[in-house]
């Protein structure tokens, strides 16, 4: 008789038993853990950069627009002496309050920020801030304004694009003040008149002398109307400060329509935009 018994194939051999952990295994485990930790930290840093550079811009622009709306409403409906510029002193203005609007034709027709009173980080998070105890717009002395270069709206991101002679326009309740960036045509760092103040300088963060009534000249009585803008330098660092100095050129009365203040730019102010050279 034939043996019909079916014999199944033998099962494949199982995996070999895991050898006891070696020093190499332990090292790989540690390195894998370090790698995962570094990736996590990298993601955290990346998210922080995204927040600081882009997300804060959204919040700052919104807060500055709200400050602008409030300022325009105040100008239109109130005779608050603290906001009648020039002639007031900064000590009467609450920190964070809008005091003026700044326009820089070189930086585009849509460049417009409300300048707030105060230069602390909480104020600068919402836009450019006026250094207390420096002059107000149009006054003899030094009207000084700080602003972030990266993040928080980055209002002074492109100050390095300014050229000698460029206009910086400050709008107040009663006047549009026009300042011109100082410096000779061949270099902003060159002083162009008797006050020996250049159009641009790079200084240490502790160089408060740039905020003096006559920048960098303690004890000198001012005779000119100056504007100083300060921001971090280079971009994405706070190692130094970029300083832009501008000299008052003229003022133009705010337009009035039906006896009410108009936010429309006068023709002579509009012409400053057409005059920007490429």
C-alpha positions, 0 to 999 in steps of 0.5 A: 500500500501506498502511504497517502499521508500528507506531510506538511512542509516544515515551518521556516526557522524563527528569527535568531535570538537577539544578542545581548545589548552591546556598547554600539547599541547603547551609543546608537540609542543615545545618538537617536535620542539626541537627534530627536531632541535637536529636531524638536528644538529646531522646530520650536526655534522655527516656530518662534522665528515665524511668530516673531517675524510674521505673526507679530506683524499682524498684531502690531499692524492691527494695533497701530491701525486702531491707534490711528483711528483713535488719533484721527477721531481725537483730531476731528472732535477734540481740542485736547491740548496734549495733542495740539502739536507743536507746543505741547510737552510729552510729559502730559501725553499718556504712554502709548497714545498716538501723537502723529503720523509718519510717511516716507515716500521712498518706502512707498505710497502705502507707507503710513504709521502712527507714532505713539508716545513712548519708546519702551518695548510695550509701546514699540510692539504697536508701532514707532514710538516717540522718545519722551523728553525729545522735541515734538514735531516742528519744534526746535530741537530733536524730534526722535522716534524709535521703531522695530526693524524686524517683527512687530510690524517692522516699521523701520525695516527699510530705513537703509534705503533712504538717500540724502534729500529724501522726504520724511513727512510728519502729520499732526493735528494742524500741520504736515511737517516735511523733513529732508534726510541729511547728508551729501549726495555722495554719502549719508554719513557726511555732515552737510551743514554747520551742525555737523550732523550726518544723514546716517550713522551706525552706533552702539546701542548705548549711544544715547547722544544721538537723541540730544537736542543737537545729536552727539553734541552735549550742552549745545543749544539747538537752533534747528528743527531735527528729526531722528529715527533709530532702529536695530542694525543689522537686520535680525540682530540688535548688535548696533543701531542705525540712526537717520537724521533729517532736517526740517524743511517746511510745513503745510497746513492741514486741509479743512473741508466744511470747517472740519479737518481733512485727512487728505494730503495737500497737493504739495505733500502729494508732489513729494511722492512724484519726486522720488527718484528711482 
